[in-house]
Amino acid sequence: MHPWSGSKGCVLSGIRLSIWLVVLSLFSGGSVFAQPAGAGAASNPESPVLTTVAQIHALSLRQAATSVPIRLHAILTYYEPSDGLVFAQDATGGIFVEPQLNAPPLRAGDLVTIIGSTVGDGFSANVRPTAIQLDKSGSFPHAVPATWHDLMRSTYDSDYVRLTGKVRDATVQLTTAQRDPAATETGWDKDDWINGHRRYILMDLQTDGGIVRVHMEHAAKIDPLALLDSQVTIEGVTGGIFDGKYQQIGAELWMSSAEHMRVLGAAPGNPTALPLTRISRIMTGYYGSDNSQRVHVRGSVTLYQPGLQMTLETPDGEALLVNSYEQSPIQLGQVVDVVGFPDPHGYSEVLTEASVFPTPSRQTIQPIAAAWNDAHLGRYPYELISLEGKLAAEVHEPHQDTLVLQSGSHVFSAILPRTVWNREVDAVALPDYHIGSTVRVTGICFVHAGGPWNTERWFDLELRSPQDIVELAPPSWWTVRHLLYLSAALLGLMMTALLWAMMLQRKVRRQTEQIRLAMAQEAARERQTAYLETERARVLEAINSMQKLEDVLEMILRLVRSQLGDGTCWCELASGIRVGEPVPSEAATTRVRRDIHSGAGERLGSLVVTAGNECTPHQTEVLEMGGRLAALAIDNRRLYETLIHHSQYDQLTNAANRFLLESRLDEVLAHAQHSGAHFALIYIDLDAFKQVNDLYGHRAGDLYLQQVAERFSEKLRGMDTLARIGGDEFIALIPVVRGRAEVGEIVQRLSKCFDQPFTIEGRRVRGSASIGIAIYPEDGTSKEELKRVADAEMYANKPSVVP
């Protein structure tokens, strides 16, 4: 199968194919459909004509690239040339056919004669036609029963097969290309089009073994919601989802129409009628069953982050990512054996839940000198590569150092992580480099992809040490400061020439007037620019001073409104909050919406502008500036709130930490001393917590602490404060009590938290706690006295022998 039909997308194939066919048509002097068999520009006249798909598949990629002439009699099993996808099949198998420019009006199921030559630039040998002739309208070939493992082994690559499974997901999609109103579409109903774009259904089919992505055309009458959880049998052409190295990481099926789907068992009900689940409790509906086989690989270590991950690479260029908790001392270049399970959620080859077994052998992998475009297209996933570029920026943070490099007109990041598995930060750090210098960085290429076709979005290089950076050349003399000096000199010369020209042009009043008006307009623009910069500085100062987010957003809106003339604007946040007063939709002739995105790409809301006329370029620029300022304000507010939360709450149990407890205790003590009120401290120490860690491990101990804290919180009142002050020690601050009996009732509720055993990773664990109390002012009038009394009573209540 041709790789463009998988993860690389139909748009790229259409562009490359269109360019090739236009050039071919120009050099041949006529239509591409008029060429005889074997008359392609790249065909080999000495090669025998191949007449079956099996003969084509018998060729190697190098042999297929020599343009061997072909003449096939086959059935079109999938025919969507506008999407860059055509498949045909004869009695010996199926094959991918590159679509033609100005493709003939054919349909899937037609019996045709394909004349052309072979091509070998993808996953397997394919066909590049010069003519496709209709023999007769026929029917589809017999669908071969297939399984998910057959598709992953490419047993039936490009063949017409039948699959059975349960529909896990189904959505309506629209093609990117817009319909040409003047073109005549063949085989499409009016319901297949939405706003000029063709409609199709994309769904995930759960089969015995894995998920198969299904692309179904001619499905205008199909409701995707009704397909969810139904058992279906579908027939279509098989394909694969690939990474940039044409390594298959998924399976897909292309269906010509909904007529090739048969529902074996309808869905049990409407999914939207299911009872609502709290977002924080969605994992209660999860059920996982994994029958994946453990695999064994061997390779040289090219990246090792103990307790987190490592990458392996072989001398022939195969590489993979290994997720493992391994922490033994392993050196780069050491050959290791790894056993683990394949992970289908990565961009390329990934092993998870892996165990690592070092060997005494060493084999150093040399980095590949790569180009930005090849790395961006995913040609080197998890491989050791080197790239050159100019240093554009560097960022030093506690958890990592990041270099931003410019390669040609593109940028990429080189990252040296300094956070180890237990959240500590090691001492390895990058020195400061000269901005603008030319450097060579060596590291592991991590490709970030997304979407149904595993489309590449960007890549990073993950460095191993500071030695992976080599400074090749110092910065150019043409720095920003020097350019400013030169610009100032040129500006002085320009002003001198302008004055001289004005002296020479005194007698030309019309030209002098035009120059005067131009200068006045320029001055007005400069004043407007200065005003914008001044207001922008005020907004940035407000952001840094941490004023209320609504007030800062209102300042941004006032700045935008001042540039809109008779228009208005408002801000709609993703949380549902609206800042500013929107106008009714019927009162505005023009409405422009600019989405607000965070630095991580998350959509935070929208900035909406209405005006009586079309927005000018200046107003559009102001809107963009307003959107960026709003994103900065929201990001800063969220970062501030996150830092406040991390400084006041325990990261494991989400209970208050010691500092927040001390602050609230000071407030309650001051109030009690002033008003004569009573409050209580309840000191709680978990019994036998060390045994939980010793028997089941520290992870189980962490889960045990989380569940204990959750039960304690449920038993306390909203005004009470639960704080974790040590490994297994908690303090509950009861700010208002009427007597020791009321505190005793609270202690009883806390004790009952251990009546039911805890379920931790499938184990039932019973626990208990020793509790001591102190009441102000009976047991003490200071924080230290109250803590000491509660602690002493807790130890007095602690059993001598812990079960």
Buried (B, 14 or more C-beta within 10 A) or exposed (E): BBBBBBBBBBBBBBEBBBEBBEEBBEEBEEEBBEBEBBBBBEBBEEBEBBBBBEBBBEBEBEBBBBBBBBBBBBBBBBBBBBBBBBBBBBEBBBBBBBBBBEBBEBEBBBBBBBBBBBBBBBBBBBBBBBBBEBEEEEEBBEBBEBBBEBBBEBBBBBBBBBBBBBBBBBEBBBBEBEBEEEEEBEBBEEEBBEEEBBBBBBBBBBBEBBBBBBBBBBBBEBEBEBBBBBBBBBBBBBBBBBBBBBBBBBBBBBBBBBEBBEBEEEBEEEEEEEEEEEEEEEEEEEEEEEEBEEEEBEBBBBBBBBEBBBBBBBEEEBBBBBBBEBBEEBEBEBBBBBBBBBBBEBBBBBBBBBBBEBEEEEBEBEBBEBBBEBBBBBBBBBBBBBBBBBBEEBEBEEEBBBBBBBBEEBBBBBBBBBBBEEEEBEEEEBEEBBBBBBBBBBBBBBBEBEEBBBBBEBBBBBBBEEEBBEEEEEBEEEEEEEEEEEEEEEEEEEEEEEEEEBEEEEEEEEEEEEBEEEEEEEEEEEEBEEEBEEBBEEBBEBBEEEBEBEEBBBBBBEBBBEBBEEBBBBBBBEEEEEBBEBBEEEEBEEBBEBEBBEEEEEEBBBBBBBBEEEBEEEBBEBBEBBBBBBBBBBBBBBEEEEEEEEEBBBEBBBBBBEEBBBEBBEEBBEBBEEEEBBBBBBBBBBBBBEBBBEEBEEEBBBBBBBBBBBBBBEBBEEEBBBBBBEEBBBBBBBBBBEEEEBBEEBBEBBBEBBEEEBEBEEBEBEBBBBBBBBBBBEBBEEBEBBBBBBBBBBEEBBEEEEE
